[in-house]
Amino acid sequence: MQFRSTWLTVALVALLSTLAVVRVHASGSDVVELTVDNFDSVVDGSKPVLVEFFAPWCGHCKTLAPVYEQLATGFAHAKDKVVIAKVDADQHRSLGSRFDVQGFPTLKLFSQDPKQPLAYDGGRDLESLSQFITDKTGVRARIAKEKTYVRALTTADFDTVALDPTKGVLVEFYAPWCGYCKQLAPIYEKVAKVFANEPNCLVTKLDATVDPDVASRYDVTGYPTIKFFPAGAETAPVEYDAGRTEADFVEYLNKHCGTHRLADGGLDATAGLVEKMNQYVDQFYQAADAKRQSVIKQAGEAAKQLTSTYAQYYVKVMAKVASNKEFVTKEFDRLNKILTERELTPSSADSFNIRKNILDLFRKVVPKQAGHDEL
């Protein structure tokens, strides 16, 4: 009986251990979830453990969450050497009290002596957290670099890019250790993505600690300093003096680059319209059927003198309408369906949206002229 009892005890312990492991990773996350039941078995001094003490209602904790997940995934290859964990200190208040947690989120690194954790007070970005763990443990993260849309400049290419007379260039002069620069980084990246399909409106940055000569040339004395280099051979850079939200940057660049971007990266309703061609739309619908070919010919000659690649689209639409009065409505609906139902590359989406904008101009003129014809 004693042997049987011992065997059952061992089996039960093994089962509970298995369930504990399953519970820790049940969500599919690489972040180990700690509770009062498993805290001491995980944080046992056998390997370093970074613990985030959080509360579900904490806004800063929610902001940190995706970064912390990335951090855990980056060190998942070395779980035998370092653990990334978290504990709901609002639910398990005894643990928060035990380790003198005064606010959320609180991050502490537990090493050989679990009773003496090291408080983390660095930046809450992925790079800072990863470097902290590497410095303290010697373990390097395996983090896939996300695609960046901000172009990094150096002394070698600064003049070629920023002083290009055909482009408007926004330059952030920054320092890697600058807290405000780190706060701006995700916003600046979003702005760069919005303008990624604008070849003549660039969003760039320069590490002023690596290339101080360039920063000194433009009187950079603090970080981040943002300057806009307008297109034109004789134009001087101007200090960026607008707000630092994504919407502020987008509005500023649209104004100074002559672009028509929305905050989601799309185009507004005026993008692609060619002012000198708009008059021919009115003339086309005002003309009698017999005279429309003359208007089309005039529009074609005018389009040849313009640099806009969409000037000829006006001529194409007129030619189509001359033989099919329903063309504008049907083509507008077709393009709209493609834009809403298909996954398109940014350049394709821009092309469809611009053509739709031009067609919409034709649509707005048609009812006006139809009403005129009825009088």
N, C-alpha and C positions, 0 to 999 in steps of 0.2 A: 504493500500500500504506500509505503514511504517513497519507493522508487517511482511509482505511478504519479504521486503528488508532485514530486520534484520535476518529473518530465512535463507535467501539465503547466507548472509554473514557468519553466523555460519556454515552452511553446507560446504561452500567453504573453510573456515579455517580448518575444520575437514578433508576434502579431502586432502588439501595440507599437513597437518600434517601426514596423513597416507602415502602419497606419499614420504614424507621425510624419514619416518621410513623404507619404502620399499627400498628407494635408499641407505640408510645406510647399510642395510643388504642384498641387492640384490645379492651380489656376494657369499653369503653363508658364508662369513667370520665373525668371532666374533670381528674383529677390526672395530670400528665405523669410517666411512669416514667423515671427516669434510670439510666444505667449508666456504666461507664468509657468506653464507646464513644460515647455521645451527650452526656455531661455538658457538655463544653466548647463544643459547638455550640449547646446550649440556653442555658447560662449564659455568654453571650458579651458581656455589658455593654450589649446593645442595648435591653433592657427589664428591669425588676425581676423577679426570680424568687425566690419563697419556697420553700425546700427543707426537707423533713423528712427527716432522717437517722434511719432506723428499723431495727429488727431484727424478723423474723417472730415470734420467741419472746417479745418484750417485751410484758408486760401493759399497761403505760401506752400503748404504741403502739396496741394493739388498742382501748383505750378511746377514743383520739383519732381512730381511723380514720373512723368515721361523721361526726364533726364536720368532719374535714379534707375529706371528700368533699363535704359541704354547702358548705364554704368555696370549694372549686374550682368548684362549680356556680354559686355566687353571683357569681364573677368570670369565668365562661365567656364572657360577652358582650364582654369586653375582653381577649381573649387576645393582641391585638397591643400591649397596654399593660402587662400583668402576667401572670405565669405562676405557677401553683401546682403544685409538683412534689414528688417524693419519690424517695429512693434507698435501696435495701437496703444499708446500710453494714456489715452482717455479711457479706454476699456480696462487696460491693465495698469491702473494707477499706482499700484504697489511698486512696479518696476520703474515708473517715472520718478517716484519719490525716492526709491533706493539709489538712483543715480543722479539725483539733484537736477532733474529736468524742470526748467523754469518757463519754457515756452516751446512753441512748435514752428517748424521742425527743429529738433536738436539732433546733431550728428556726433557720434562718439566712436572712436576706434579702440576696440578691445584687443590687447595683445597677450603677452604671457601672464600678466597679472590682471585677471578680470575685474579686480576691485579698484584698479587704477586706470580707467579708460582715458584716452586723450581726446579732448574736445576739438572738434573741427570748426574753424571759424573762417575758412576761405570762401572763395566764390562758389556759387551753386550751379555753375555751368559744367558741362561734361568734361571739358579739358582740365579745369582746376581740380575737380574731384578725382579724375583719373591720375593726374600727376601727384596728388597727395598720397594716394594708395601706393603708387610706384615708389615714391620717395621713402615711405615707411616700411614697405614690404619687399621691394625689389622686383615685384611682379609687374609686368607690362600688360596693358589692356590690348585686346584685339578688337579695335573698333573700326568698322568700315567707314571711310570718309564719305560724308554726304556731298552730293554735287553742290558746288557753290556757284552763285550767279554773280557775285561781286568780283570784279577783276582786280587782282592784286598787282600793284605797280611797284617798280623799283627805280633806282637812279638810272639804270640802263635803258628803260623804255618810257620813263615818265614824259619826257618832252615829245616823243613820237605820238603818244596817246593823248595826253592832256592838252597839248598845244596844237592838235590837229584842227585846222581851220574848218573842216567839214563836219565836225562833231561838237555837241555839247557834252561836257564831261563833269560829273559830280565826283569830288575827291574827298574822302575822309582821311585826315591825318590822325593816326591813332597810336597808342602804346599798348602792348600786350597785357601790362599789369593794371591798366586803367579800368576802374570799376564802371564808370559811365560808358566807356567804350563797349564793355561787355554787355551792359544793359541795352545799348543801341544795336548791337550786332544782329539779333534776330529780326528786328524791324528793318534794318538796312538790307538784310538778305532778302526779305520779302519784296522790298522796293526794287531791288536788282532783278528779281524774278519777273516782276510786272513789266519791266522794260527790257527783258532779255531779247525780245524780238524787234527791238528798235536799234538798228545798226548805227544810227547817228545820235543816240542819246545813251551815254554810258554811265554806269554806277560803279565807282572804283574806290580803292583804299590804298594807303601807303603807310607802312610801319615806320614811323618817324624815329624810332630808336635804332633801326637798322640803316636808314637812309636820312640821317639828320641834315645833310647838306641841302636836300630838296626842301625839307621842312623849314630850314633857316631862310632859304631864298624867298619863301612866301610868309615870313613872319609868324610862324606857328609857335605859340608860347604855351599852349595848354591843349589838353585832349578831352574829348575829340574836337578837332577843328575841322569844319566842313567848308569847302570852297567850291564854287561852280565856275568852270572854265567855258565861256560861251563859244559858239562857233564864230568864225571870222578871223581873218589874219591879224587884225590890229586890236582885237578885244583883250581886255585885261580880266583876270579872275575877280570874282566878287564873293564876298563873305555870304555864306548861306545864313539867312536870318529868319527863316520860317520855323514853324513848329517841328517837333520830332516824332510825330505819329506817322504811320504809313500814309494816311490820307493827305497829310501836310506835304510830305515829300512828293507824292504823285501829282498833287495840284501844282506844286512849284515847278517840277520838271516838265509837265505839260505846257505850262506858260512859257518857260524859257527854251524848251526844245521844239515847240510847235507840234507836240504829239497829242494824241487823243485817248490816252489810256485810262481805264477804270481801275479801282483798287484791286479787283479780282484778276487783273491781267488782260481783260477783254478790251474792246474798243467802244467808244461812245457813239451816239447816233450820227455824229457829223464826220467821223473818220472816213477819209477817202474821197469826200466830196470835193470837186474841183470848181472853185468859184467861177472861173472864166467859161466853164462848160455849162453851168446851171442855166444861163440865159437861153441856151439853145433848146432846153427842155420846154420852156414856155413857148418859144417860137415854133417848135415842132407841133405842139398841140393846137396852137392858134391857126396854123396854116391849113389850108384846104388840102385834101388828099393828094391832089395833082401837084401841089407845090412842096410837099413834104420832102421829096427827093432833093430838092434844092437846099433845104435846111440841113439835111443829112450831109450833103457835100460840103457845106460851109463849116459844119461842126467837125467834119473829118479834117479839113484844112487847119482849123484852129487846134485840134488835138495834136497834130504833127509838130506844132510849135511849142508844146508844153512838155515838161519833164515828167509829169505824173504818169505812171504806167496805167492808171485807171481812166485817163481822159478818153482813150479809145473805147472804153466800155460804154460810155454814153452813146457813142456812134453806133455800136453794136446793138444796143437796146432799141434805139430809134429804128434801125433797119428791121429788127424783128417785129416791132409794133406795126410798122408799115404794112406788113403782110399778115399779122396776127394780133388783133386788138386785145386778146386775152393773155398775151405773153407776159406782161409785167406781173399780173396777179399770180399766174401759175408758177412763174420762175421764183417770185418772192416766197411763195408757200413751199416750193421745193427746197430752196436754200435754208429756210427756217427749219424744215423737218430734218435736214442733214445736221444742222447745228445742234438741234436738241436731242437727236437720237444716236448720233455716231460719235466715236472717240476720234478726235482730229488732232493733228499736230498743231502747235501754236501758229505756224505760218499759214497752214491751210484754213484754220479758224479765222485768222485775220482776213484772208482773201475772201472767204464766204461772207463775212460780216461787212466788208467794204462794198462788195457787190450788192448786198442786201440794202445797205444804206442808200446807194444810188438808185436802186429800184424803188425804194420807199419815196425818194424824191419824185420820181415819175408818178407813183401812186397818188401823191398829194396834189399833183398838178391836174391829173385826169378828172377828179370830181369837180374841181373849180371850172375847168373848161367845159365839162359836160353841162354844168348848170348854165354857163354862158351861151352854149349852143341852143338851149331850149328857149331862150328869150326871143 
